[in-house]
Amino acid sequence: MNQDMKILQTRITQSETMLTYLRKEQESYTAEIQNKEQEIKDLYQQREEVQHTFFRQSAIYKKINKLAKQDTADKKKINVLNLSDQESLRDTIFAIYNDSITELRLRHPRLTDEDIIFLCLEKNNLPSSIIAYCFGSTNTQVIDQRRYRLKERMTN
């Protein structure tokens, strides 16, 4: 009987030791996972910054910048991107942000090309008025409506 108790106590001690070891291992893995998650987040941020830099160096961005600097006192004289420039904007965005767009479409398959262009322009911190010009409009209400529709598409 005494021998059985010693064997059981030895097994309990071994199990507790193993449990302590496994918990430390788990903590180590948890910390490693958190570090890798942060590294991935940082890499996504760096990729986004590089994409924004490339976009800001593009010919279509230079046109957008000119639109941003125009006199807006007379609404009838405000220039916007024409259809050809809008197509160039689409091509440029889809070339530069290709990887991000692919990931976005996987998460939100209901997004249209225009939704994606809009999101990329917003990520570049362009004001609503300039984004409206990019879509051929001077009315910022169009942008507010798009924002509302996007929230619905991305949450449902």
PyMOL CGO cylinders between C-alpha atoms (Angstrom):
from pymol import cmd
from pymol.cgo import CYLINDER

trace = [
    CYLINDER, 0.00, 0.00, 0.00, 2.81, 2.40, 0.93, 0.3, 1, 1, 1, 1, 1, 1,
    CYLINDER, 2.81, 2.40, 0.93, 4.59, 1.53, -2.32, 0.3, 1, 1, 1, 1, 1, 1,
    CYLINDER, 4.59, 1.53, -2.32, 1.41, 2.34, -4.30, 0.3, 1, 1, 1, 1, 1, 1,
    CYLINDER, 1.41, 2.34, -4.30, 1.18, 5.73, -2.60, 0.3, 1, 1, 1, 1, 1, 1,
    CYLINDER, 1.18, 5.73, -2.60, 4.81, 6.52, -3.49, 0.3, 1, 1, 1, 1, 1, 1,
    CYLINDER, 4.81, 6.52, -3.49, 4.19, 5.55, -7.11, 0.3, 1, 1, 1, 1, 1, 1,
    CYLINDER, 4.19, 5.55, -7.11, 1.09, 7.72, -7.26, 0.3, 1, 1, 1, 1, 1, 1,
    CYLINDER, 1.09, 7.72, -7.26, 2.90, 10.64, -5.63, 0.3, 1, 1, 1, 1, 1, 1,
    CYLINDER, 2.90, 10.64, -5.63, 5.76, 10.27, -8.11, 0.3, 1, 1, 1, 1, 1, 1,
    CYLINDER, 5.76, 10.27, -8.11, 3.31, 10.29, -11.02, 0.3, 1, 1, 1, 1, 1, 1,
    CYLINDER, 3.31, 10.29, -11.02, 1.54, 13.36, -9.59, 0.3, 1, 1, 1, 1, 1, 1,
    CYLINDER, 1.54, 13.36, -9.59, 4.86, 15.19, -9.24, 0.3, 1, 1, 1, 1, 1, 1,
    CYLINDER, 4.86, 15.19, -9.24, 5.90, 14.23, -12.77, 0.3, 1, 1, 1, 1, 1, 1,
    CYLINDER, 5.90, 14.23, -12.77, 2.54, 15.33, -14.17, 0.3, 1, 1, 1, 1, 1, 1,
    CYLINDER, 2.54, 15.33, -14.17, 2.71, 18.66, -12.32, 0.3, 1, 1, 1, 1, 1, 1,
    CYLINDER, 2.71, 18.66, -12.32, 6.26, 19.20, -13.58, 0.3, 1, 1, 1, 1, 1, 1,
    CYLINDER, 6.26, 19.20, -13.58, 5.18, 18.38, -17.12, 0.3, 1, 1, 1, 1, 1, 1,
    CYLINDER, 5.18, 18.38, -17.12, 2.17, 20.71, -16.78, 0.3, 1, 1, 1, 1, 1, 1,
    CYLINDER, 2.17, 20.71, -16.78, 4.41, 23.55, -15.58, 0.3, 1, 1, 1, 1, 1, 1,
    CYLINDER, 4.41, 23.55, -15.58, 6.76, 22.94, -18.49, 0.3, 1, 1, 1, 1, 1, 1,
    CYLINDER, 6.76, 22.94, -18.49, 3.90, 22.87, -21.00, 0.3, 1, 1, 1, 1, 1, 1,
    CYLINDER, 3.90, 22.87, -21.00, 2.42, 26.10, -19.61, 0.3, 1, 1, 1, 1, 1, 1,
    CYLINDER, 2.42, 26.10, -19.61, 5.78, 27.85, -20.01, 0.3, 1, 1, 1, 1, 1, 1,
    CYLINDER, 5.78, 27.85, -20.01, 6.03, 26.45, -23.53, 0.3, 1, 1, 1, 1, 1, 1,
    CYLINDER, 6.03, 26.45, -23.53, 2.54, 27.73, -24.27, 0.3, 1, 1, 1, 1, 1, 1,
    CYLINDER, 2.54, 27.73, -24.27, 3.43, 31.18, -22.93, 0.3, 1, 1, 1, 1, 1, 1,
    CYLINDER, 3.43, 31.18, -22.93, 6.48, 31.19, -25.15, 0.3, 1, 1, 1, 1, 1, 1,
    CYLINDER, 6.48, 31.19, -25.15, 4.40, 30.23, -28.19, 0.3, 1, 1, 1, 1, 1, 1,
    CYLINDER, 4.40, 30.23, -28.19, 1.74, 32.79, -27.31, 0.3, 1, 1, 1, 1, 1, 1,
    CYLINDER, 1.74, 32.79, -27.31, 4.40, 35.51, -27.14, 0.3, 1, 1, 1, 1, 1, 1,
    CYLINDER, 4.40, 35.51, -27.14, 5.88, 34.30, -30.42, 0.3, 1, 1, 1, 1, 1, 1,
    CYLINDER, 5.88, 34.30, -30.42, 2.44, 34.34, -32.06, 0.3, 1, 1, 1, 1, 1, 1,
    CYLINDER, 2.44, 34.34, -32.06, 1.84, 37.89, -30.83, 0.3, 1, 1, 1, 1, 1, 1,
    CYLINDER, 1.84, 37.89, -30.83, 5.23, 38.97, -32.17, 0.3, 1, 1, 1, 1, 1, 1,
    CYLINDER, 5.23, 38.97, -32.17, 4.50, 37.42, -35.57, 0.3, 1, 1, 1, 1, 1, 1,
    CYLINDER, 4.50, 37.42, -35.57, 1.04, 39.01, -35.67, 0.3, 1, 1, 1, 1, 1, 1,
    CYLINDER, 1.04, 39.01, -35.67, 2.59, 42.41, -34.97, 0.3, 1, 1, 1, 1, 1, 1,
    CYLINDER, 2.59, 42.41, -34.97, 5.25, 41.79, -37.61, 0.3, 1, 1, 1, 1, 1, 1,
    CYLINDER, 5.25, 41.79, -37.61, 2.55, 40.96, -40.17, 0.3, 1, 1, 1, 1, 1, 1,
    CYLINDER, 2.55, 40.96, -40.17, 0.60, 44.07, -39.20, 0.3, 1, 1, 1, 1, 1, 1,
    CYLINDER, 0.60, 44.07, -39.20, 3.75, 46.19, -39.60, 0.3, 1, 1, 1, 1, 1, 1,
    CYLINDER, 3.75, 46.19, -39.60, 4.46, 44.63, -43.01, 0.3, 1, 1, 1, 1, 1, 1,
    CYLINDER, 4.46, 44.63, -43.01, 0.91, 45.37, -44.18, 0.3, 1, 1, 1, 1, 1, 1,
    CYLINDER, 0.91, 45.37, -44.18, 1.39, 48.97, -43.05, 0.3, 1, 1, 1, 1, 1, 1,
    CYLINDER, 1.39, 48.97, -43.05, 4.71, 49.24, -44.88, 0.3, 1, 1, 1, 1, 1, 1,
    CYLINDER, 4.71, 49.24, -44.88, 3.17, 47.79, -48.03, 0.3, 1, 1, 1, 1, 1, 1,
    CYLINDER, 3.17, 47.79, -48.03, 0.34, 50.30, -47.82, 0.3, 1, 1, 1, 1, 1, 1,
    CYLINDER, 0.34, 50.30, -47.82, 2.79, 53.19, -47.43, 0.3, 1, 1, 1, 1, 1, 1,
    CYLINDER, 2.79, 53.19, -47.43, 4.78, 52.03, -50.47, 0.3, 1, 1, 1, 1, 1, 1,
    CYLINDER, 4.78, 52.03, -50.47, 1.56, 51.70, -52.48, 0.3, 1, 1, 1, 1, 1, 1,
    CYLINDER, 1.56, 51.70, -52.48, 0.50, 55.22, -51.49, 0.3, 1, 1, 1, 1, 1, 1,
    CYLINDER, 0.50, 55.22, -51.49, 3.92, 56.56, -52.48, 0.3, 1, 1, 1, 1, 1, 1,
    CYLINDER, 3.92, 56.56, -52.48, 3.70, 54.88, -55.90, 0.3, 1, 1, 1, 1, 1, 1,
    CYLINDER, 3.70, 54.88, -55.90, 0.18, 56.22, -56.38, 0.3, 1, 1, 1, 1, 1, 1,
    CYLINDER, 0.18, 56.22, -56.38, 1.24, 59.77, -55.47, 0.3, 1, 1, 1, 1, 1, 1,
    CYLINDER, 1.24, 59.77, -55.47, 3.98, 59.55, -58.09, 0.3, 1, 1, 1, 1, 1, 1,
    CYLINDER, 3.98, 59.55, -58.09, 1.59, 58.50, -60.86, 0.3, 1, 1, 1, 1, 1, 1,
    CYLINDER, 1.59, 58.50, -60.86, 0.49, 60.72, -63.73, 0.3, 1, 1, 1, 1, 1, 1,
    CYLINDER, 0.49, 60.72, -63.73, -3.18, 60.44, -62.77, 0.3, 1, 1, 1, 1, 1, 1,
    CYLINDER, -3.18, 60.44, -62.77, -2.41, 61.60, -59.23, 0.3, 1, 1, 1, 1, 1, 1,
    CYLINDER, -2.41, 61.60, -59.23, -0.78, 64.70, -60.68, 0.3, 1, 1, 1, 1, 1, 1,
    CYLINDER, -0.78, 64.70, -60.68, -4.07, 65.41, -62.51, 0.3, 1, 1, 1, 1, 1, 1,
    CYLINDER, -4.07, 65.41, -62.51, -5.99, 64.83, -59.28, 0.3, 1, 1, 1, 1, 1, 1,
    CYLINDER, -5.99, 64.83, -59.28, -3.65, 67.23, -57.51, 0.3, 1, 1, 1, 1, 1, 1,
    CYLINDER, -3.65, 67.23, -57.51, -4.38, 69.89, -60.16, 0.3, 1, 1, 1, 1, 1, 1,
    CYLINDER, -4.38, 69.89, -60.16, -8.09, 69.38, -59.57, 0.3, 1, 1, 1, 1, 1, 1,
    CYLINDER, -8.09, 69.38, -59.57, -7.52, 69.88, -55.85, 0.3, 1, 1, 1, 1, 1, 1,
    CYLINDER, -7.52, 69.88, -55.85, -5.81, 73.22, -56.48, 0.3, 1, 1, 1, 1, 1, 1,
    CYLINDER, -5.81, 73.22, -56.48, -8.45, 74.67, -58.78, 0.3, 1, 1, 1, 1, 1, 1,
    CYLINDER, -8.45, 74.67, -58.78, -10.67, 77.61, -57.85, 0.3, 1, 1, 1, 1, 1, 1,
    CYLINDER, -10.67, 77.61, -57.85, -13.95, 76.26, -56.48, 0.3, 1, 1, 1, 1, 1, 1,
    CYLINDER, -13.95, 76.26, -56.48, -15.79, 79.57, -56.16, 0.3, 1, 1, 1, 1, 1, 1,
    CYLINDER, -15.79, 79.57, -56.16, -17.86, 78.96, -59.31, 0.3, 1, 1, 1, 1, 1, 1,
    CYLINDER, -17.86, 78.96, -59.31, -19.28, 75.41, -59.20, 0.3, 1, 1, 1, 1, 1, 1,
    CYLINDER, -19.28, 75.41, -59.20, -19.98, 75.51, -62.95, 0.3, 1, 1, 1, 1, 1, 1,
    CYLINDER, -19.98, 75.51, -62.95, -16.29, 76.01, -63.78, 0.3, 1, 1, 1, 1, 1, 1,
    CYLINDER, -16.29, 76.01, -63.78, -14.98, 73.17, -61.62, 0.3, 1, 1, 1, 1, 1, 1,
    CYLINDER, -14.98, 73.17, -61.62, -13.13, 70.54, -63.62, 0.3, 1, 1, 1, 1, 1, 1,
    CYLINDER, -13.13, 70.54, -63.62, -13.53, 66.83, -62.84, 0.3, 1, 1, 1, 1, 1, 1,
    CYLINDER, -13.53, 66.83, -62.84, -11.89, 63.71, -64.25, 0.3, 1, 1, 1, 1, 1, 1,
    CYLINDER, -11.89, 63.71, -64.25, -13.32, 62.79, -67.64, 0.3, 1, 1, 1, 1, 1, 1,
    CYLINDER, -13.32, 62.79, -67.64, -14.14, 59.18, -68.54, 0.3, 1, 1, 1, 1, 1, 1,
    CYLINDER, -14.14, 59.18, -68.54, -10.70, 58.58, -70.03, 0.3, 1, 1, 1, 1, 1, 1,
    CYLINDER, -10.70, 58.58, -70.03, -9.00, 59.88, -66.89, 0.3, 1, 1, 1, 1, 1, 1,
    CYLINDER, -9.00, 59.88, -66.89, -11.34, 57.82, -64.71, 0.3, 1, 1, 1, 1, 1, 1,
    CYLINDER, -11.34, 57.82, -64.71, -10.30, 54.71, -66.65, 0.3, 1, 1, 1, 1, 1, 1,
    CYLINDER, -10.30, 54.71, -66.65, -6.66, 55.69, -66.18, 0.3, 1, 1, 1, 1, 1, 1,
    CYLINDER, -6.66, 55.69, -66.18, -7.32, 56.13, -62.45, 0.3, 1, 1, 1, 1, 1, 1,
    CYLINDER, -7.32, 56.13, -62.45, -8.90, 52.67, -62.31, 0.3, 1, 1, 1, 1, 1, 1,
    CYLINDER, -8.90, 52.67, -62.31, -6.00, 51.07, -64.17, 0.3, 1, 1, 1, 1, 1, 1,
    CYLINDER, -6.00, 51.07, -64.17, -3.42, 52.82, -61.99, 0.3, 1, 1, 1, 1, 1, 1,
    CYLINDER, -3.42, 52.82, -61.99, -5.12, 51.89, -58.72, 0.3, 1, 1, 1, 1, 1, 1,
    CYLINDER, -5.12, 51.89, -58.72, -5.66, 48.28, -59.78, 0.3, 1, 1, 1, 1, 1, 1,
    CYLINDER, -5.66, 48.28, -59.78, -2.00, 47.98, -60.82, 0.3, 1, 1, 1, 1, 1, 1,
    CYLINDER, -2.00, 47.98, -60.82, -0.54, 49.56, -57.69, 0.3, 1, 1, 1, 1, 1, 1,
    CYLINDER, -0.54, 49.56, -57.69, -2.93, 48.11, -55.11, 0.3, 1, 1, 1, 1, 1, 1,
    CYLINDER, -2.93, 48.11, -55.11, -3.33, 44.69, -56.77, 0.3, 1, 1, 1, 1, 1, 1,
    CYLINDER, -3.33, 44.69, -56.77, -2.41, 42.56, -53.73, 0.3, 1, 1, 1, 1, 1, 1,
    CYLINDER, -2.41, 42.56, -53.73, -4.50, 44.65, -51.35, 0.3, 1, 1, 1, 1, 1, 1,
    CYLINDER, -4.50, 44.65, -51.35, -7.46, 44.54, -53.73, 0.3, 1, 1, 1, 1, 1, 1,
    CYLINDER, -7.46, 44.54, -53.73, -7.23, 40.75, -53.99, 0.3, 1, 1, 1, 1, 1, 1,
    CYLINDER, -7.23, 40.75, -53.99, -7.31, 40.44, -50.19, 0.3, 1, 1, 1, 1, 1, 1,
    CYLINDER, -7.31, 40.44, -50.19, -10.17, 42.95, -49.96, 0.3, 1, 1, 1, 1, 1, 1,
    CYLINDER, -10.17, 42.95, -49.96, -12.23, 41.05, -52.52, 0.3, 1, 1, 1, 1, 1, 1,
    CYLINDER, -12.23, 41.05, -52.52, -11.72, 37.82, -50.58, 0.3, 1, 1, 1, 1, 1, 1,
    CYLINDER, -11.72, 37.82, -50.58, -13.03, 39.42, -47.39, 0.3, 1, 1, 1, 1, 1, 1,
    CYLINDER, -13.03, 39.42, -47.39, -15.79, 41.44, -49.10, 0.3, 1, 1, 1, 1, 1, 1,
    CYLINDER, -15.79, 41.44, -49.10, -16.82, 39.83, -52.41, 0.3, 1, 1, 1, 1, 1, 1,
    CYLINDER, -16.82, 39.83, -52.41, -19.77, 42.22, -52.87, 0.3, 1, 1, 1, 1, 1, 1,
    CYLINDER, -19.77, 42.22, -52.87, -17.50, 45.24, -53.46, 0.3, 1, 1, 1, 1, 1, 1,
    CYLINDER, -17.50, 45.24, -53.46, -17.57, 46.77, -56.92, 0.3, 1, 1, 1, 1, 1, 1,
    CYLINDER, -17.57, 46.77, -56.92, -14.58, 48.20, -58.78, 0.3, 1, 1, 1, 1, 1, 1,
    CYLINDER, -14.58, 48.20, -58.78, -15.84, 51.71, -57.95, 0.3, 1, 1, 1, 1, 1, 1,
    CYLINDER, -15.84, 51.71, -57.95, -16.07, 50.78, -54.26, 0.3, 1, 1, 1, 1, 1, 1,
    CYLINDER, -16.07, 50.78, -54.26, -12.46, 49.64, -54.33, 0.3, 1, 1, 1, 1, 1, 1,
    CYLINDER, -12.46, 49.64, -54.33, -11.30, 52.78, -56.13, 0.3, 1, 1, 1, 1, 1, 1,
    CYLINDER, -11.30, 52.78, -56.13, -13.17, 54.84, -53.54, 0.3, 1, 1, 1, 1, 1, 1,
    CYLINDER, -13.17, 54.84, -53.54, -11.54, 52.95, -50.65, 0.3, 1, 1, 1, 1, 1, 1,
    CYLINDER, -11.54, 52.95, -50.65, -8.07, 53.44, -52.16, 0.3, 1, 1, 1, 1, 1, 1,
    CYLINDER, -8.07, 53.44, -52.16, -8.69, 57.17, -52.61, 0.3, 1, 1, 1, 1, 1, 1,
    CYLINDER, -8.69, 57.17, -52.61, -9.90, 57.44, -49.02, 0.3, 1, 1, 1, 1, 1, 1,
    CYLINDER, -9.90, 57.44, -49.02, -6.83, 55.55, -47.79, 0.3, 1, 1, 1, 1, 1, 1,
    CYLINDER, -6.83, 55.55, -47.79, -4.79, 58.30, -49.46, 0.3, 1, 1, 1, 1, 1, 1,
    CYLINDER, -4.79, 58.30, -49.46, -6.61, 60.81, -47.24, 0.3, 1, 1, 1, 1, 1, 1,
    CYLINDER, -6.61, 60.81, -47.24, -8.19, 62.66, -50.15, 0.3, 1, 1, 1, 1, 1, 1,
    CYLINDER, -8.19, 62.66, -50.15, -11.08, 64.91, -49.13, 0.3, 1, 1, 1, 1, 1, 1,
    CYLINDER, -11.08, 64.91, -49.13, -14.62, 64.06, -50.23, 0.3, 1, 1, 1, 1, 1, 1,
    CYLINDER, -14.62, 64.06, -50.23, -14.68, 66.88, -52.79, 0.3, 1, 1, 1, 1, 1, 1,
    CYLINDER, -14.68, 66.88, -52.79, -11.57, 65.54, -54.56, 0.3, 1, 1, 1, 1, 1, 1,
    CYLINDER, -11.57, 65.54, -54.56, -12.89, 61.98, -54.48, 0.3, 1, 1, 1, 1, 1, 1,
    CYLINDER, -12.89, 61.98, -54.48, -16.11, 63.29, -56.06, 0.3, 1, 1, 1, 1, 1, 1,
    CYLINDER, -16.11, 63.29, -56.06, -14.05, 64.94, -58.83, 0.3, 1, 1, 1, 1, 1, 1,
    CYLINDER, -14.05, 64.94, -58.83, -12.35, 61.58, -59.43, 0.3, 1, 1, 1, 1, 1, 1,
    CYLINDER, -12.35, 61.58, -59.43, -15.78, 60.06, -60.07, 0.3, 1, 1, 1, 1, 1, 1,
    CYLINDER, -15.78, 60.06, -60.07, -16.74, 62.89, -62.42, 0.3, 1, 1, 1, 1, 1, 1,
    CYLINDER, -16.74, 62.89, -62.42, -18.92, 64.81, -59.98, 0.3, 1, 1, 1, 1, 1, 1,
    CYLINDER, -18.92, 64.81, -59.98, -18.78, 68.03, -57.99, 0.3, 1, 1, 1, 1, 1, 1,
    CYLINDER, -18.78, 68.03, -57.99, -21.41, 66.84, -55.52, 0.3, 1, 1, 1, 1, 1, 1,
    CYLINDER, -21.41, 66.84, -55.52, -19.98, 65.45, -52.27, 0.3, 1, 1, 1, 1, 1, 1,
    CYLINDER, -19.98, 65.45, -52.27, -23.35, 63.93, -51.35, 0.3, 1, 1, 1, 1, 1, 1,
    CYLINDER, -23.35, 63.93, -51.35, -22.53, 61.19, -53.85, 0.3, 1, 1, 1, 1, 1, 1,
    CYLINDER, -22.53, 61.19, -53.85, -19.49, 60.36, -51.72, 0.3, 1, 1, 1, 1, 1, 1,
    CYLINDER, -19.49, 60.36, -51.72, -21.51, 60.36, -48.49, 0.3, 1, 1, 1, 1, 1, 1,
    CYLINDER, -21.51, 60.36, -48.49, -24.01, 57.96, -50.06, 0.3, 1, 1, 1, 1, 1, 1,
    CYLINDER, -24.01, 57.96, -50.06, -21.20, 55.70, -51.27, 0.3, 1, 1, 1, 1, 1, 1,
    CYLINDER, -21.20, 55.70, -51.27, -19.71, 55.66, -47.75, 0.3, 1, 1, 1, 1, 1, 1,
    CYLINDER, -19.71, 55.66, -47.75, -23.07, 54.59, -46.34, 0.3, 1, 1, 1, 1, 1, 1,
    CYLINDER, -23.07, 54.59, -46.34, -23.54, 51.85, -48.96, 0.3, 1, 1, 1, 1, 1, 1,
    CYLINDER, -23.54, 51.85, -48.96, -20.00, 50.62, -48.39, 0.3, 1, 1, 1, 1, 1, 1,
    CYLINDER, -20.00, 50.62, -48.39, -20.58, 50.24, -44.66, 0.3, 1, 1, 1, 1, 1, 1,
    CYLINDER, -20.58, 50.24, -44.66, -23.61, 48.10, -45.44, 0.3, 1, 1, 1, 1, 1, 1,
    CYLINDER, -23.61, 48.10, -45.44, -21.75, 45.98, -47.99, 0.3, 1, 1, 1, 1, 1, 1,
    CYLINDER, -21.75, 45.98, -47.99, -18.77, 45.44, -45.76, 0.3, 1, 1, 1, 1, 1, 1,
    CYLINDER, -18.77, 45.44, -45.76, -20.74, 44.51, -42.64, 0.3, 1, 1, 1, 1, 1, 1,
    CYLINDER, -20.74, 44.51, -42.64, -23.35, 42.22, -44.21, 0.3, 1, 1, 1, 1, 1, 1,
]
cmd.load_cgo(trace, "trace")
